[in-house]
Amino acid sequence: DDRHLRLPGTRVGKTGIEHVMEEELRGVPGTRRLEVDARGAVVRVLDETPPLRGRDVVLTIDRALQERVVARLSEERRGAVVAMDVIDGEVVAMASAPGFDPGPSAGAMHGDNWRRQLAHPDKPMLDRVTSGLYPPGSTFKMVTALAALEAGIVTPRQRFTCDGGFDLAGQHFRCWNRGGHGEVDLHRALKSSCDAYFYDLASRLGIAALTRMARQLGLGEIYDCGIAQQKAGVVPDPEWKRGETGRGWLAGETVLAAIGQGFVTVTPLQLAVMTARIATGRRILPTLIRHQPGARPLTDADDFQLLDISPEWLGAVRRGMIAAVNEAGGTGGNAALGPGGAAGGTMAGKTGTAQVSRASAVKAQADLPWELRDHALFVGYAPADQPRYAVAAVVEHGGGGGASAAPLARDVMAMVLEADPASRPAATIGEGSAGAAGDGRNDG
């Protein structure tokens, strides 16, 4: 309805921060009424209203760190990585690969260039952090563990025998370790990512409790965080399935959901939020916008509500995540930050491998075409004893989570701990400047 926006050539934000903060960034246009003669020449100015510039918006993204993260992710053909502060929810770095050069599209992207971007098989214009949907694989096992502990159907010390699979209603669900893990409790099940252990939990737990826990940890949600084009993903339940397919829920679908397969899909941003909530025990929400330029964030951990989960159960799951990265036999060993840890930190985390094709069940990843290989995922937080940052990484068709996503997450976390954005002031904008950034975080 703004008449000024109807003028030819007027630019408006269409995606990302520019879309979400359009009105604040734009400001208020000025007007001038002129008296002209019959030839159109200006005789005099009748009245004039000066324009009001929009307000500057400071982002939580750390510019120098972002450049390093983008460079590291560019080593992968397709993927996404996001790092966030678990205390105040500020996203300090997020990157999607492949990307594209926004320069040619600053004015307009025409013809062949536009068609080439849209038709590219790697979809460079897709922001995989917020809009890429993936089965979470075994990164979802923390959800299953917490749901089962809260429901009282298992204790951390209770043992289950994994002989390589689990039978339910005449179906055999295989564990990734065909030979079996033997006797496993919660700690070892998370460390070695035993599928059969979580199959058993899910068969006794049911989909309703699993869904409630997933949503409490931030999955299936679109966040009011200053970024457009988010996808909610799917946290399935019987009502959702009936609405989508017209069919009822099957017990085997609960078993698959327990290990992050079946209907479950998430974004990397949601995985980072899930990890931050497990690390802190609070309903951390992400943000990309710093509402007070140069000031400390408006929120800290105490401003976020406590999760409705027992601290005892959260502690048990955290110990399993620490073991997955730092104990012998853990699937996330490639995410370990090394002796002493980067910047004195130790990573806690969980690998995930999301099946893309049935062929991966019978063939080794190296024997499959790239496009049929499993997606690789990893989530983690550090320092493990005093969490400050969470990271989520996805490498499309990367094979196993421990093989490709864990090293990516390790490298990014090392960069984050080294930069430690929380220890530095945000970027500041000088008076009268259209956006002069300081040495801290980026401005938009």
Disulfide bonds with the S-S distance in Angstrom:
none
